[in-house]
């Protein structure tokens, strides 16, 4: 199958494309969050997170004097932006005639759980 739709979205948003055997990741340069496209029938689209980079972002923001709430708000904005990009990917894949299954909701819930844990840990350590 063609990856033209994926490449088009990546170019539009300035995302880095990382391809593996059955999976493509679209990395967001300004965020620890990324889009995962898993080939199959159906093609699965979800969000992923670079846990190490997330911890660094949280630590930097807290060290700069940001509150836990402002860090959460900033990370929520990053998640929302990544979701918008993921919906563009889904639209492109569907336009190419692919059957797509969105796992955005479940992946965001997983990310929010991780985010809470990392924020609590960072607050204790700092």
C-alpha positions in Angstrom: 0.0 0.0 0.0 1.0 3.5 -0.7 2.3 5.8 2.1 1.5 9.0 0.2 -1.2 10.0 2.7 1.1 9.5 5.6 3.9 11.4 3.9 1.5 14.2 3.0 0.4 14.7 6.6 4.0 14.4 7.8 5.1 17.2 5.4 2.1 19.4 6.3 2.9 19.3 10.1 6.7 18.9 9.9 6.7 15.4 11.4 9.6 13.0 11.3 8.6 9.7 9.7 10.2 6.5 11.2 9.3 3.3 9.4 9.6 -0.2 10.8 8.4 -3.5 9.3 4.6 -3.2 10.1 4.6 0.2 11.8 5.2 3.8 11.1 5.7 6.5 13.7 5.2 10.2 13.0 7.3 12.0 15.6 6.3 15.5 16.6 9.5 17.6 17.0 8.1 19.8 19.8 6.4 17.1 21.8 7.0 13.8 23.6 3.9 12.5 21.9 3.7 10.8 18.5 1.4 9.0 16.1 1.6 5.3 15.6 0.2 3.7 12.4 0.2 -0.1 12.6 -0.3 -1.8 9.2 -2.9 -4.6 9.0 -6.5 -5.1 8.3 -7.7 -2.8 9.6 -4.8 -0.2 9.9 -4.6 0.9 13.5 -3.9 4.5 14.5 -3.0 5.5 18.1 -0.9 7.9 20.0 2.4 6.9 21.6 4.7 8.7 24.1 8.5 8.8 24.5 8.5 8.3 28.3 12.1 9.5 28.7 11.3 12.7 26.8 8.1 13.2 28.7 10.0 13.0 32.0 12.5 15.6 30.7 9.8 18.0 29.6 8.0 17.7 33.0 11.2 18.2 34.9 12.3 21.2 32.9 8.9 22.9 33.3 8.8 22.3 37.0 12.4 23.5 37.4 11.4 26.7 35.5 8.8 27.3 38.2 5.7 26.1 36.4 2.9 24.6 38.6 1.7 21.1 38.3 -1.5 22.4 36.8 0.3 24.6 34.2 2.5 21.6 33.2 -0.7 19.4 32.8 -2.3 22.2 30.7 0.8 22.4 28.4 1.0 18.7 28.0 -2.8 18.5 27.4 -2.3 21.0 24.6 0.5 18.9 23.1 -1.8 15.8 23.2 -4.7 17.7 21.6 -2.4 18.9 18.8 -1.1 15.4 18.2 -4.7 14.1 18.2 -5.6 16.7 15.5 -2.7 15.4 13.4 -3.8 11.8 14.0 -7.2 12.6 12.6 -5.6 14.0 9.5 -3.7 10.7 9.1 -6.9 8.8 9.5 -8.7 10.9 6.9 -5.8 10.4 4.5 -5.7 6.7 5.0 -9.5 6.4 4.5 -9.2 8.5 1.4 -6.7 5.9 0.1 -9.4 3.3 0.7 -7.9 1.7 3.8 -10.1 0.4 6.6 -8.9 2.3 9.7 -9.4 1.5 13.4 -8.8 4.5 15.7 -7.3 3.6 19.1 -6.9 7.3 20.0 -9.2 7.3 23.0 -7.6 4.3 24.7 -4.1 5.5 23.9 -4.8 8.9 25.3 -6.2 7.4 28.5 -3.0 5.3 28.9 -0.9 8.4 28.3 -2.9 10.5 30.9 -2.3 7.7 33.5 1.4 7.8 32.7 1.4 11.6 32.8 -0.2 11.6 36.3 2.4 9.1 37.6 5.3 11.1 36.1 4.1 14.4 37.4 3.6 13.0 41.0 7.1 11.4 40.8 8.7 14.7 39.5 7.1 16.7 42.3 8.4 14.4 44.9 11.9 14.4 43.5 12.2 18.2 42.9 
